[in-house]
Amino acid sequence: MSSIDLERIKSALDKNHDWPSVYMFKFIVPSDNEKIAQVESIFNSNTAEMKMNQSKTGKFTSITAKEVMTSADAVLKYYEEAAKIEDLISL
């Protein structure tokens, strides 16, 4: 992602959220326990609300995580960590 894209995204996040704010992340990963654990490890297990749904075929799992974020930069850091997970799709 270029710095221009990041600035545009950061600006949109700041426009639509008053920080701190609960932010909802959505991801899709292959239904592999290791991939799911990698996504879970990004979030604070004590404060994040996590929901998972497996696709009808069982090949993929959607993960929704809600966590209090302090800034647009914090949100972007979570997405940067998630981007390191192979075969992950961010929604």
mmCIF file of the C-alpha atoms, coordinates in Angstrom:
data_MODEL
# 
_entry.id   MODEL 
# 
loop_
_atom_site.group_PDB 
_atom_site.id 
_atom_site.type_symbol 
_atom_site.label_atom_id 
_atom_site.label_alt_id 
_atom_site.label_comp_id 
_atom_site.label_asym_id 
_atom_site.label_entity_id 
_atom_site.label_seq_id 
_atom_site.pdbx_PDB_ins_code 
_atom_site.Cartn_x 
_atom_site.Cartn_y 
_atom_site.Cartn_z 
_atom_site.occupancy 
_atom_site.B_iso_or_equiv 
_atom_site.pdbx_formal_charge 
_atom_site.auth_seq_id 
_atom_site.auth_comp_id 
_atom_site.auth_asym_id 
_atom_site.auth_atom_id 
_atom_site.pdbx_PDB_model_num 
ATOM 1  C CA . MET A 1 1  ? 0.000   0.000   0.000  1.00 0.00 ? 1  MET A CA 1 
ATOM 2  C CA . SER A 1 2  ? 1.400   3.389   -0.874 1.00 0.00 ? 2  SER A CA 1 
ATOM 3  C CA . SER A 1 3  ? 1.670   6.200   1.651  1.00 0.00 ? 3  SER A CA 1 
ATOM 4  C CA . ILE A 1 4  ? -1.052  8.073   -0.264 1.00 0.00 ? 4  ILE A CA 1 
ATOM 5  C CA . ASP A 1 5  ? -3.460  5.179   0.225  1.00 0.00 ? 5  ASP A CA 1 
ATOM 6  C CA . LEU A 1 6  ? -2.587  5.005   3.918  1.00 0.00 ? 6  LEU A CA 1 
ATOM 7  C CA . GLU A 1 7  ? -3.176  8.725   4.373  1.00 0.00 ? 7  GLU A CA 1 
ATOM 8  C CA . ARG A 1 8  ? -6.545  8.475   2.605  1.00 0.00 ? 8  ARG A CA 1 
ATOM 9  C CA . ILE A 1 9  ? -7.568  5.501   4.750  1.00 0.00 ? 9  ILE A CA 1 
ATOM 10 C CA . LYS A 1 10 ? -6.342  7.183   7.937  1.00 0.00 ? 10 LYS A CA 1 
ATOM 11 C CA . SER A 1 11 ? -8.285  10.328  7.046  1.00 0.00 ? 11 SER A CA 1 
ATOM 12 C CA . ALA A 1 12 ? -11.464 8.311   6.421  1.00 0.00 ? 12 ALA A CA 1 
ATOM 13 C CA . LEU A 1 13 ? -11.053 6.479   9.732  1.00 0.00 ? 13 LEU A CA 1 
ATOM 14 C CA . ASP A 1 14 ? -10.597 9.750   11.594 1.00 0.00 ? 14 ASP A CA 1 
ATOM 15 C CA . LYS A 1 15 ? -13.619 11.250  9.852  1.00 0.00 ? 15 LYS A CA 1 
ATOM 16 C CA . ASN A 1 16 ? -15.884 8.328   10.757 1.00 0.00 ? 16 ASN A CA 1 
ATOM 17 C CA . HIS A 1 17 ? -14.696 7.542   14.301 1.00 0.00 ? 17 HIS A CA 1 
ATOM 18 C CA . ASP A 1 18 ? -14.182 9.454   17.530 1.00 0.00 ? 18 ASP A CA 1 
ATOM 19 C CA . TRP A 1 19 ? -11.169 7.850   19.222 1.00 0.00 ? 19 TRP A CA 1 
ATOM 20 C CA . PRO A 1 20 ? -11.098 5.850   21.383 1.00 0.00 ? 20 PRO A CA 1 
ATOM 21 C CA . SER A 1 21 ? -13.788 3.813   19.685 1.00 0.00 ? 21 SER A CA 1 
ATOM 22 C CA . VAL A 1 22 ? -14.838 0.195   19.233 1.00 0.00 ? 22 VAL A CA 1 
ATOM 23 C CA . TYR A 1 23 ? -13.676 -0.843  15.768 1.00 0.00 ? 23 TYR A CA 1 
ATOM 24 C CA . MET A 1 24 ? -14.879 -3.937  13.926 1.00 0.00 ? 24 MET A CA 1 
ATOM 25 C CA . PHE A 1 25 ? -12.355 -5.930  11.899 1.00 0.00 ? 25 PHE A CA 1 
ATOM 26 C CA . LYS A 1 26 ? -13.489 -8.610  9.434  1.00 0.00 ? 26 LYS A CA 1 
ATOM 27 C CA . PHE A 1 27 ? -11.269 -11.266 7.896  1.00 0.00 ? 27 PHE A CA 1 
ATOM 28 C CA . ILE A 1 28 ? -11.643 -14.483 5.923  1.00 0.00 ? 28 ILE A CA 1 
ATOM 29 C CA . VAL A 1 29 ? -9.041  -17.235 6.242  1.00 0.00 ? 29 VAL A CA 1 
ATOM 30 C CA . PRO A 1 30 ? -8.809  -20.864 5.189  1.00 0.00 ? 30 PRO A CA 1 
ATOM 31 C CA . SER A 1 31 ? -10.355 -23.107 7.876  1.00 0.00 ? 31 SER A CA 1 
ATOM 32 C CA . ASP A 1 32 ? -6.983  -24.017 9.305  1.00 0.00 ? 32 ASP A CA 1 
ATOM 33 C CA . ASN A 1 33 ? -6.453  -23.877 13.073 1.00 0.00 ? 33 ASN A CA 1 
ATOM 34 C CA . GLU A 1 34 ? -3.019  -22.280 12.630 1.00 0.00 ? 34 GLU A CA 1 
ATOM 35 C CA . LYS A 1 35 ? -4.396  -19.460 10.430 1.00 0.00 ? 35 LYS A CA 1 
ATOM 36 C CA . ILE A 1 36 ? -7.274  -18.829 12.830 1.00 0.00 ? 36 ILE A CA 1 
ATOM 37 C CA . ALA A 1 37 ? -4.843  -18.750 15.779 1.00 0.00 ? 37 ALA A CA 1 
ATOM 38 C CA . GLN A 1 38 ? -2.633  -16.263 13.911 1.00 0.00 ? 38 GLN A CA 1 
ATOM 39 C CA . VAL A 1 39 ? -5.592  -13.904 13.486 1.00 0.00 ? 39 VAL A CA 1 
ATOM 40 C CA . GLU A 1 40 ? -6.635  -14.337 17.125 1.00 0.00 ? 40 GLU A CA 1 
ATOM 41 C CA . SER A 1 41 ? -3.098  -13.531 18.287 1.00 0.00 ? 41 SER A CA 1 
ATOM 42 C CA . ILE A 1 42 ? -3.317  -10.036 16.772 1.00 0.00 ? 42 ILE A CA 1 
ATOM 43 C CA . PHE A 1 43 ? -6.024  -9.051  19.245 1.00 0.00 ? 43 PHE A CA 1 
ATOM 44 C CA . ASN A 1 44 ? -6.034  -8.667  23.033 1.00 0.00 ? 44 ASN A CA 1 
ATOM 45 C CA . SER A 1 45 ? -7.645  -11.865 24.289 1.00 0.00 ? 45 SER A CA 1 
ATOM 46 C CA . ASN A 1 46 ? -8.902  -10.076 27.412 1.00 0.00 ? 46 ASN A CA 1 
ATOM 47 C CA . THR A 1 47 ? -10.767 -7.257  25.672 1.00 0.00 ? 47 THR A CA 1 
ATOM 48 C CA . ALA A 1 48 ? -11.519 -8.231  22.070 1.00 0.00 ? 48 ALA A CA 1 
ATOM 49 C CA . GLU A 1 49 ? -14.883 -9.718  21.157 1.00 0.00 ? 49 GLU A CA 1 
ATOM 50 C CA . MET A 1 50 ? -14.276 -12.455 18.571 1.00 0.00 ? 50 MET A CA 1 
ATOM 51 C CA . LYS A 1 51 ? -16.849 -14.293 16.451 1.00 0.00 ? 51 LYS A CA 1 
ATOM 52 C CA . MET A 1 52 ? -16.146 -16.985 13.892 1.00 0.00 ? 52 MET A CA 1 
ATOM 53 C CA . ASN A 1 53 ? -18.324 -18.584 11.243 1.00 0.00 ? 53 ASN A CA 1 
ATOM 54 C CA . GLN A 1 54 ? -17.301 -21.409 8.969  1.00 0.00 ? 54 GLN A CA 1 
ATOM 55 C CA . SER A 1 55 ? -18.429 -21.372 5.336  1.00 0.00 ? 55 SER A CA 1 
ATOM 56 C CA . LYS A 1 56 ? -21.012 -23.934 4.190  1.00 0.00 ? 56 LYS A CA 1 
ATOM 57 C CA . THR A 1 57 ? -18.272 -25.956 2.496  1.00 0.00 ? 57 THR A CA 1 
ATOM 58 C CA . GLY A 1 58 ? -16.038 -25.714 5.572  1.00 0.00 ? 58 GLY A CA 1 
ATOM 59 C CA . LYS A 1 59 ? -13.103 -24.438 3.514  1.00 0.00 ? 59 LYS A CA 1 
ATOM 60 C CA . PHE A 1 60 ? -13.084 -20.913 4.952  1.00 0.00 ? 60 PHE A CA 1 
ATOM 61 C CA . THR A 1 61 ? -13.723 -19.200 8.268  1.00 0.00 ? 61 THR A CA 1 
ATOM 62 C CA . SER A 1 62 ? -14.875 -15.612 8.654  1.00 0.00 ? 62 SER A CA 1 
ATOM 63 C CA . ILE A 1 63 ? -13.577 -13.846 11.728 1.00 0.00 ? 63 ILE A CA 1 
ATOM 64 C CA . THR A 1 64 ? -15.102 -10.695 13.175 1.00 0.00 ? 64 THR A CA 1 
ATOM 65 C CA . ALA A 1 65 ? -13.195 -8.963  15.942 1.00 0.00 ? 65 ALA A CA 1 
ATOM 66 C CA . LYS A 1 66 ? -14.342 -5.913  17.879 1.00 0.00 ? 66 LYS A CA 1 
ATOM 67 C CA . GLU A 1 67 ? -11.827 -4.082  19.996 1.00 0.00 ? 67 GLU A CA 1 
ATOM 68 C CA . VAL A 1 68 ? -11.419 -0.587  21.405 1.00 0.00 ? 68 VAL A CA 1 
ATOM 69 C CA . MET A 1 69 ? -8.929  1.306   19.264 1.00 0.00 ? 69 MET A CA 1 
ATOM 70 C CA . THR A 1 70 ? -7.258  4.529   20.350 1.00 0.00 ? 70 THR A CA 1 
ATOM 71 C CA . SER A 1 71 ? -6.503  5.970   16.896 1.00 0.00 ? 71 SER A CA 1 
ATOM 72 C CA . ALA A 1 72 ? -6.553  5.384   13.157 1.00 0.00 ? 72 ALA A CA 1 
ATOM 73 C CA . ASP A 1 73 ? -2.849  4.510   13.415 1.00 0.00 ? 73 ASP A CA 1 
ATOM 74 C CA . ALA A 1 74 ? -3.691  1.704   15.867 1.00 0.00 ? 74 ALA A CA 1 
ATOM 75 C CA . VAL A 1 75 ? -6.273  0.311   13.420 1.00 0.00 ? 75 VAL A CA 1 
ATOM 76 C CA . LEU A 1 76 ? -3.747  0.398   10.576 1.00 0.00 ? 76 LEU A CA 1 
ATOM 77 C CA . LYS A 1 77 ? -1.167  -1.439  12.712 1.00 0.00 ? 77 LYS A CA 1 
ATOM 78 C CA . TYR A 1 78 ? -3.631  -4.278  13.240 1.00 0.00 ? 78 TYR A CA 1 
ATOM 79 C CA . TYR A 1 79 ? -4.246  -4.485  9.503  1.00 0.00 ? 79 TYR A CA 1 
ATOM 80 C CA . GLU A 1 80 ? -0.482  -4.488  8.873  1.00 0.00 ? 80 GLU A CA 1 
ATOM 81 C CA . GLU A 1 81 ? -0.116  -7.451  11.235 1.00 0.00 ? 81 GLU A CA 1 
ATOM 82 C CA . ALA A 1 82 ? -3.021  -9.268  9.593  1.00 0.00 ? 82 ALA A CA 1 
ATOM 83 C CA . ALA A 1 83 ? -1.519  -8.697  6.134  1.00 0.00 ? 83 ALA A CA 1 
ATOM 84 C CA . LYS A 1 84 ? 1.418   -10.913 7.158  1.00 0.00 ? 84 LYS A CA 1 
ATOM 85 C CA . ILE A 1 85 ? -0.919  -13.937 7.387  1.00 0.00 ? 85 ILE A CA 1 
ATOM 86 C CA . GLU A 1 86 ? -0.829  -15.950 4.187  1.00 0.00 ? 86 GLU A CA 1 
ATOM 87 C CA . ASP A 1 87 ? -4.166  -16.365 2.355  1.00 0.00 ? 87 ASP A CA 1 
ATOM 88 C CA . LEU A 1 88 ? -5.970  -13.879 4.651  1.00 0.00 ? 88 LEU A CA 1 
ATOM 89 C CA . ILE A 1 89 ? -8.578  -11.582 3.117  1.00 0.00 ? 89 ILE A CA 1 
ATOM 90 C CA . SER A 1 90 ? -9.379  -8.309  4.921  1.00 0.00 ? 90 SER A CA 1 
ATOM 91 C CA . LEU A 1 91 ? -12.859 -6.935  4.464  1.00 0.00 ? 91 LEU A CA 1 
# 
